[in-house]
Every structure is written in C-alpha cells, then in structure tokens.
Amino acid sequence: MNKYHIITYGCQMNKSDSERIATILESKNYQPASSENEADLIVVNM
C-alpha cells in the first residue's frame, strides 16, 4: 500500500488545503506515513 507525508508551511488556509489533499489521497487508498522516510509520496504545501 502506498503511503504519503504532507509538509505544510504558512497560514491556516494551507493547513486546510493539506487536510483536503490528505482526504483525496486516502480516497485513492494511500495511507499516512509516520515519517518522510516511510512515504512513497511527499507533498510540500507552501
């Protein structure tokens, strides 16, 4: 199973966007990784 890690910088809108991205990824069968090293996909939201 693929895993993702999201790094969020900036304002609260970025945090909201990152939560939306996580929801989309999870609907595509991605699971959150506990660290960047375990992730197959890393998203940097600035």
Secondary structure, 3 states (H helix, E strand, C coil): CCEEEEEECCCHHHHHHHHHHHHHHHHCCCEECCCHHHCCEEEEEC
